[in-house]
Amino acid sequence: MLLYVLLALMLSLPAHAQDSLIKNYDIAPRPQAQSYYEIRGINPTEEPQIVVIRMSDRRNAPYHQRVNEERWVLPGPFHLLFQPSALQTPSGRFLNLSELQETKIFSPAKLNFTNLRPLTPEKPPFAFDFGPTPSPIFNGFRPITPQSPEITGGTPKAFIRKGADSLIRDGIKGITRFEIPLPNGRWQAYLWTEDIGEWETLPSLYERRVRINGKDISHLRQNHQQWVKSRYLQGQKDLGTTPWESFGKRRGGLLKTSLIVSNGHFKLELAGSNAQATTLTGLLLEPQGSDFFAKVEGFRKNWFEKRWPYLEEQKERQASRPSSLVAFAGETLFIPSQDKQPRPLPTIKVTNYAVQVAFHRTTPNSGLLVKRSKRFAPTQKSKQGYHRIDISPSTPAGTYDLGGLKIHVVAQTKPTLQKSIGIYLEPPPHLNRADEINMQVWCDLDYLRRLGLTAIAPPFSKNIIADYQRATSFGFRDILAYTPMKHTITEVRHALHSRQIDQLILSIADEPSNPAQAQNIKRLSDFLQNETPFAKRAGHLNNPKDKKHLKHLDFVLVNSGFGVDGRDISRLRNQGKTPWFYNMENIRLAAGFYLWRTGAQGFLQWHGRMPTADPYDPTDGREDDVQMLYPSDTVCSQQVEIDISLIDMIRGLSDLRWLTWLDQAAQTHLEARLMKKQIMKRIPPIWKKAQSLPAEHWHLLRNDIQKLALALQQ
């Protein structure tokens, strides 16, 4: 059956099915590695909607053995591109396209699909896509594998990554020589040379020589710090108006040059200090005056924009900028920028943070981007951002005028928090020296503790005792070991026997209901109990099915997937467990009012430093970059760029501090007892309801507490 029949089949469906489903057709001729298809339609709703592309090469294939590709479409006419050979099952397997059994394109919404057609590639005569077998081949290019005879030097090794188009997502490293016949004449050469990276690693490049027909066209020499400045942090200031302009078009490591061929031969030679220097993902040769390259880049841009649609930032109504604040001595506050810049005083420090607008995924795994005001950099002045106010512990009670902003420092002592609030932390992945890594971790721990965080899940090496003692030296209330039980059991046994980590909380369960998690929680629990009766066993649970593991746990970290309503927390407490929140949608609420209302004992949020490959490209990994502390070109920089999620956590800590004061005041003051009862009633113990309340609601509750504190000190 010819492919154009597919559209007729779609239009022959009943009217209600046409709106949301194209199904059960035979793509013929079978898709090849280069085949692309175009889907057009109309989204009549006012919201972005998901289109699902389901394909399988096995009859009645279960979810994990078939492709379930989700694409987002914006309201109005839409246009999608997909390449069957580029789609993978949840386990990472490519389909056998010659054995396709099912192809179904549908949407949960009422979308109008109007067209489905294959694209006819234009085939430049000298265009090569490097990569493994099987792997997707870019539109019109010839595949080159490590076994191809054109590779005449080196030890080629293929790789494939996530996220990008099929030209730059895969390639071959270890190529020292590539040769083909090429007609005499004037040519343009375009080389894509970047391994775009995977997980937290963006491969570094220090020295590389590129030679074509005996002539050097590029000779790069740089040290690690220069690479960090020029490449790793490239996206820090390169803020375009669209995702393609911001990061899409700069990925791939494009080199271009002109050449004259007089011997009917093209020889490319690569040399350098590491594998990145001998990497190729694509090569295009075109006669001067041709437009093949422009068409290639045009197709890449079109594919990228269809793959990664984006929304403009939706500005939430921010609480009114306060003209006065109430605070404890020794407190750190973040407040929205004032029209008039506050001036510092001898015991009150002011740091201004300017917003850096950038693109991020709407959720960690989403294929939809949104422009957000998330990153904040220290600056001299800022009208769009935040002021950080650090009040020295030695500041006497009284009113201080910072020039348009008044701060009332109360006479009451800043309460000591009895809850554990913090984040997960790893070293910055771009550092490559042990002394610099160690120094940066020290600085991060110091910075976070000074902000007021009381708990931490820090990085652990095989020297668990030293890493634990390093974290405790900063005064964190609780320390969770997230990774050691996954990798360093022998070292854990040694540390437990030393009796020097009795207060360390060891995670033995990491979302065990997830399909990819194969864990023997009982075995790990028994191991800890056999080694020492003092071991604190923890688990991260995100599904009600995980309740069966509770008997093996002491500390239970839960999120909304498991259930975080007040009754969920009460059940855990009644079973003798210590409940914590983790990875909550509203960080300020979870760290403050909601934590206090439900009686949960702690809260950890992912993550301090977890970028994926390029830290300013949210599309190059399985998930978005998650980083509360952004990378810097210097170790222990005094100008720390921070994420809004960290600001929200600090503001939540401040809320919790005032609630803790209210708890203490209620023991001796009737007014405080009455207010505590009133506030309890105004905080729903149901997470969904609490999240739905506007930010102003929580500001008013906090203001009521602060007014009482001022009244009681008179």
N, C-alpha and C positions, 0 to 999 in steps of 0.2 A: 504494500500500500504506500503510495507516495505521501510525502509529508504534508503537502497542501491539503490533503483530505482531512487532516486533523482539525482544521478550522471548521470545515463542514460538519464534522462529527460534533464539535463543541456546540455549534449553533443549532444542531438538531435535538439537543437536550431539551427537556421540559423547561418552561420559562423560569420556574423557581430554582432549578438546578443551574441554569445558565448564569445566574447572578453570582454564584459562589463556588462553582466547581468545574474543573476540566479533568476528566478522569478516564482511566482504562483505555488508553489508546496505545497503539504500537508505533513507536518512533521508527520509521523506515525511510531511507536506509539507516542502519544502526548508527548511533552517534560515534564519532571518532574522537581521538584525544583532542583535536582542534575544534570540535563542533561547539558553536554557541547558539543559543536560542533566545528569542525576544518575546516577552509577554507584554501586551498592552491591555489597558482597561481603565476603568473609572472607579474611584473611591467616592461614593456619594455621601459619605458621612463627614462629620466635622472633625474627626480625630484620625491620627495615623492608625493604620490597620496592618495586620500580619498576613502575608501570603506564604503558604507552606508548599514546598516542593518535596514530594515524597517519591522516592525511587527505590526499587529493590531488584536484585538479580537472583532472588530465591522466592519460591512460591510461599505465600503466607508468612513472610519473614516477620519476626518479632521486632519490636522497636529498636533494639540495640544492633540489629543486623541489617537495617535499611537506612537510607538517607532520609533525614527529616530536616531539611534546610528551611529556616525561617527568614523571610525578607520583609522589610517594612516598606509601606507605601504611604505617601502623604495624601491628604484630601485632594480630590480633583483627578484629572487624568494622570495615569501612572505608566511607567515604562521600566520593565525589569530586563536584565540580561543574566543568563545563567549558562554555565558550562558543565554538562554532566560529568565530564572526566575530572573536574576539580572538586566535586562533592564527595564527602566522606561520611561513613557511618559514625555513630558515637564512639566506637572503638578505634577510629582512625583508618579503617579499611576503605580503599577505593573500590568502586563497583566494577564488576566484569561487564563492560558495556555490551559485549556480544551475547550476554545471557539475560538481558533485561526482562523482567517478568511484569513489572508494574511501574507506571508513571502516573502520578496524580498531582494535580495542582489545585489547591483549594484555599479558602479563607473562612475563618469562623464568622466573619462579617459578611454582609450582603454586598459584595463587590461585583461589578459588571466587567467580565473579561471579554474583550472585543477582538483580540488578535493573538495568535501564537504562530511564530514562523522561525525557520532556521536563518542564520546569517551566512551569506556567502563571503568567505574571506578573500581579501586581496592578498596574493602571494608574492611578496618581493623575492626576486631570484636568489638573493644572498642574505637570508635572515635565519638565525639559529637560536633555538631555545634550549638551554642547558639544564639537565636534571636527571633524576633517576627514571627507572622503568618499574611500574607505571607511574606516570605523573601527567598533569595537564600540560598541553602545548599551547603556547600563545597563538592568537589568531593569525594564520598564514605562515607561521614560522616552521622551520624544520627541526625535529628533535635531535639533540646531541646528548649521548649518554657516555659514561666513563669508558665504554667499549668502542666508541666510534673511532674510525681510523683517522679522522681529522685531528684528533688529539695525538700529537706525536712526541710529547715530552711531559714528564712529571709522573705523579702517582695520584691520578684523579679519584675523587671520592664525592659521590652525589649527596645532596641534602634536600629537604623540603620543609617549609615553614608554614605558618598560619597567616591568614588575614589578607595578604596582598594579591594582586592579579597574577595570572599564571606565568607572566614573563619574569617577574622578580621574586616570586615566592619560593622558587626552587633553583638549584644551580649545581655547579661542580667546583670544588676547591681542589688545589693541588695540580692545576694545569700550568705547566711551564712553557708549552709550545702548542700552537694550533695553526694548521696549514690547510689551505684550499687553493685550487686554481682560480684565478680571477683575471678577466680580460683587461688588457692594457687600457689606460685612460685615467682621467681624474675622478677620484672617489671621495666620498665622505664615509667615515667609520664612526659607529656609535657602539660603545661598550657599556653594558650594565654589570657592575663589578661588586655589588654589596650583598653579603649575607645579611639579611634584614634582622636576624636574631630570633631567639626563642626563649620563653620563660623570662628570667631576669637578665639574660646575657645579650648584649649588643657587641659582636666581635670587634676588637680593636684593630687598628691599622697604624703601624709605625713607619715602615719603610716599604716602598714599592716602586719598581721600575717597570714601565710599560714600553715595549719596543715593537714597532711595526716595520717590517722589511728593512731591518737593520738600523732604524732611526728611532731614538728615544722620543716618545711623545709626552711622557710624564715621568718625573722622578721625585717621589715624595719622601721626605725625611722629617719625622717629628717624634718627640718623646711622649710619654703617656699623658702628662698634664696638657700638652698642646693638643693631643687627640681629644681629651675631655672637653677643652674649650671649643675646638673647631667642629667636632662632630657630635659628641655625646650631648652637649648642651646646645646644639644647633637650634632646636626648636624653642629655646627659652625666650628668645626675642623675636623669632620669626613667626609673627602672628598675622595670618592672612584673614581675609573676609569669609573664606569658605574652607571646609576641610581639605579639599584638594590643594588650595593655595597654601594652607598652613603646614601640611605635612605630606599629603599624598604625592605631589609631584617631585619632592626632593628625595623620596626613597628610591633606592636602586643603585646609587653610586654611579651615575652616568658620567662617562668620559666621551669626548668627541674630538675628532681631528680630521683633517683633510690629507690626502696622499695621492701620489702619482704612481701608477703601476706601469712598469715598462718590461717586465719579464714574465708576464702572465701568471704571477704567483702572489699570494698573500700569506705572510707569515707573521703571527702574533706571538711575542715572547713575554712572559710574566716572571718576575723575580721579586723576592722580598723577604721580610723577617718572619712572617708567619703565614698561616693558611689563608687569611683574609687577603693577602697580597696576591695570591694566585687563584682568586675566585672569579668565575664568570657565571652570570645568570642569563645573559642575552647578548647577541651580536648582530648588528645590522650594517650592511655595506650597500651604499646606493650611489649611482653615478651623480656627479655634481649637477645640480639643477633639478633633480628628482624630488618628489614630495612624499616618499615612503615614510620617512621619519615623522613628519608632521601628522600623517595618518595614524601611525603607531601611537604617538602620544595622544592624539585625539581619541583613539579607541580606548586607551588606558584611562584617560580622564572621564570618558563617558561611562565606562565600566565602574570606576570608583564612585562616581556620583550616584549611580543607580544602586550600587552595593551599600553605600553609606549615606543615606539621606539624612538631613539634619533639620532641627527646629531652631528658631531664634529663641533667645533667652526670654522666659516669662518672668518678669519682675514680680516677686512677691511683695506685698505691701509691708514695708518695714516699720517696726515700731518707731514712734516719734523720737527724734534725737533728744536725749535728756539735757536739760540745762543744769541739773544737779544730780549727784550720785551720793549714795550712802554706802560706806565700806568699812571693813575692819582694817586696822593696822596690820601690815604684812600680807595683804591680799593683792592678787593680780587680776585685773579686769580687762575685758575687751568691750569697747563700745563703738557703735557706728560713727563714722567720721562726722565731725562738727563743721559748720560753715566757717567758724573761726578756729584756727589751730590752737589747741590747749598748749600752754607753756609749762615746762617742767619747773619744779621747786626743789629745794635741797633734799627733801626726803620723799619726793614724788617724781618718779621718772615717767616720761611720755615717749612712746615709740609709735611712729605713724606707719601704717601699712596701706599701700596702694593696690587696687585690684588689678589683676591680669586676667582678662577675659579669654577663654580658650574653649575648645570643643572637647566634650567627654561623652561617654555612652550614657544613655538614660538610666540603665541599670548595668551591673558589672558584665553581664553576658549579652547585652542587647546589641542588635544591629542597627539601632537608631541613635544618632548623635544629637546633642543639644549644645548650644553655646551657653556657657555658664561662667559666672563670676565666682570662681573657686580658689584661685591661687592669689596669695597676697605677699607682696615684697616690701621690705622696709624701705622707707623713702623719707625725704626731708619734710614734704608736705603732702597731704592727701585729703581731697574732698570726696573721693569715691573709694571707700575702704573702711579701715578700722583704726582706732587708737588703742594701743595697749598701755594701761596705767598700772605701774608697779609702785605700791605704797610700802615704804620701808616699815619693818616691825617697830622701829623706834619712833615712828610718827605719833606725837601726842594727839589726844582727842581734840577735835575742833573742826572749824570750817575753813577750807582752803580754796582760794580763788585762783584758777589756772588761766584766767583771761577769757571769760565767757562761760566757763564750766566750773561749777562749785562742787567740791567733794566734802561731804560731812563724814569725818572719821569718828566712829562711835567709841565710847569709853570701854565697851565690853571687849573682852579678850576674844580673838579669833578662835572659833571652836576647832578642836581636833576631829577630823572626820573619822568615823568608825566604819566606813564603807570603802571598798577597794575599787578604784576607778582608774583605768589606764588603757594601754594599747599594746598590740603586738609590734615587735621591733626586730629588724635584721640590719646588718651593716649595709651601707650603700654599695650596690653591686658594681659600680664603676671603679672603686678603689682596688688596687692590685698589690699593695705592700702591707705586710702584716702589721707593721708599726702604725701605719696610717689608719688601717681598719680599727685597730685597738683604740687608738686615740679618738677616732670619730665616735665609736660606741660610747666611750667615756663622756664625750661632749654631749651626745644625744641624751644619755641618761641624766646628766646634770641639768640640761635644758628642760627636759620634761618634768623632772622633780621640782625645779624652781617654778614651773608653771602651776604646780599644785597637784599633779597626778600622784595617786597613792598606790597604784599597782602597776606591774609591768610583766609582759611576756618577752624577756630579752633574748638576744642571740646566745646560743650555747654551742661551744666547741666540745672536743673530747675531754677538755679539762673542766668538768662540770663544777667542781668545788670552787675553782678560781672565778669562773663566770658568775656563780651564785653569790660569792662574797663581793664581787665587784658591784652587782646590783644592790645587795643589801647595804653597802656602804653609803648609798645615797638616801637611805631612809624609806624606801618603798615598803608599804605595809604588807603586801603579798606579792609573791613572785611565782609565776606559772612557767613551767618548762613545757613548751609546746612540741618541740621536735625530738628531744633526747630519747624518748621511749620508742621512736621510730627507727633510730639509727645507731644508738650507742648504749645498748643494754649492758655490756660489760663495764663500761665506765659508770653507768648508773649504779650497778651493784657495788663497785668500789666506793663511790661517793656515799651510798647509804650506810655501808659498814663503817665509814669514818665518823658517822654521827655529826657531820658538819653541815648537813642540808636537811635537818629535821623539819624545817618550816617550808621547804620547797613543795609546791603543788605540781604533780606530774600528770600530764595529759596522757590517757591511755585509750581514748576513744575520740575519733575525729569524724563526726557525721556518719556513723556506721550504716545508715540506711541508704546512702548514696550508692549508685550502681558500681562506681569505680573503687569503693572502699572495701577491701578485704582485710578484716581485722579479727584477731583472736583476743577479744577484750577479757574474757575469763582467764586466759593464760597469763596475760600481762598483770591482771589484778592478783592472781595467785602468786605470781613472781614477787610482786611488791610486798604482799603480806608475809610471804615466807622470809623475805630478806629483813624486814623490820616492821614491827607493829605501828611505827610512827608514820609510815608513808601516807601521803595524802594523794588519793587517786581522783583524777578529774576526767570529765568527758564532755565533748561538744556535741549536743543533740539538737537536730533540726527537723525531726519528724516524730509524730506521735508513736510510730512503731519503735522508736528508740527506747521507750519506757522499759522494755524487757532487760535493758542493760543497767538499770538504776541500782540493782543490788550489788554491782561491782564498783560503784562510785561513791565518793565522799562529797566532792564538789561537782555540781551539775551546772554547766553553762548551757543556756537555752536561748533560742531566738524565736521570732514569731512563727517559724515553721513548726516548731515543737509546741508552742503555746506559752505566752508570757502574761496572760491575764492574772489578776490577783488570786483567783482560785487555783491556777496552775502553780503559782509560787507557794501558796499555802499547802498544797498537797506535798510538794517536795520538802518543805520544812517539817511537816508532820511525819514524814518518813525518815527524819533525821539527816536530811541532806542540806548542804549549804548551797543555795541557788544563786547563780550569777546570770546576768544577761551577757550576750555577745552579739556583735554585728547587727545592731538595731537600726531601723530606718530613720528614726528621729533621734539624733545623738544627744542633743541638749536635753530633751525630755527624758530619755533613758538614763542619763547621768544624774538627773536632778529630781524633779517632782515625781516622776513615775517610779523611780527606784525607791524613793522614800515611801510612797503610797503603798507599794506592793510588799515591802519588806525584803526584797532581794538584797543580798549582801555585797554584790560586786557587779562590775561591768567592764568588759574588754572589747575594744573595737579594732577591726582590721583596717589599715595596717600603717605603721609608721613609714616604712620604706619598702614598697613592693611594686616598682615599675616593671613593665614587661618590655624587654628589649629597649627600644627608643623611649625614654621617659616622657616625651612630648608627642607621641603618636599613640592614640588610644585604640587603633585598629590593628596593630601588628601582633596581637596575641589572642589567646583564648578568652581573656577578660581584659577589661579596662586597666589602665595603670591605677594603682591604689597607693597613695603616698601622702601622708600628713606633713612630712618634712621633705622638701624638694632638694634635688642634688645641687651641689656647688662645685666650683672649680678649685676651691681651697678646702683643706681639712679644718674642721672646727671654725667655720666661717662665723664672723660676728653678725653677718647680715643673713639670717635664716629666713628663707621663704617657706611659708606655711600654708596649709590647706584650710578651707572653711570648716572642714570636719573637726580639726583640732581646736579651732576657735569655738565651735559649738560645744565641744567637750569641756573646755575651760569655763564657758558660761554656765553649763550645766553644773559643774563643780561649785560655782559660786551660788547657784540656786540651792544646792544641797547643803552648803555651809550655812545659809540662812535658815533652812529647815532644821538643821542640827541645833542651831541657836534656839529656835522656837521650842524644840524638844526639851532643851535644858531649862529655858525660862518657864516652861509649863509646870515644872516641878515646884516652883515657888511663887508664881504669879497667876492669879485667876484669869486676868486678861489674856495671857498667853495660852492657858488651857482652853478657853473659849475659842480663841482664834484657831488653835490646832484642830479642834473639832469641825469648825466651819471649813477650813481648808481641806480637810479630809473629804468632806462631802462634795467639794468643788473639783476634786480630781477623780475622774472615772477610773475604777480598777480594771478597766477593759482597754487593752492596748489600742484597738482600732478606734474606739471612741475618744480616747485621750489624744491620739494623733490628729483627729479631725478638728480639735479646738484651735483657734487662731493663736499666733504668738502673743498677741496682746493680752490674752487670758492669763498667761503665765507671768507676764510683766506685772499685771495688776496684783496677782497673788503675792509676788515678791515685794512689791511696793508696800502692801499692807503689813507684811512682816517688818520691813524696814522702818515704817512709821511707828510701829509699836516699840521697836528697839530705841528709837529716838525719844519716844515719850517716857519709857521706863528709866532712862538715864538722867532725866531731869529731876 
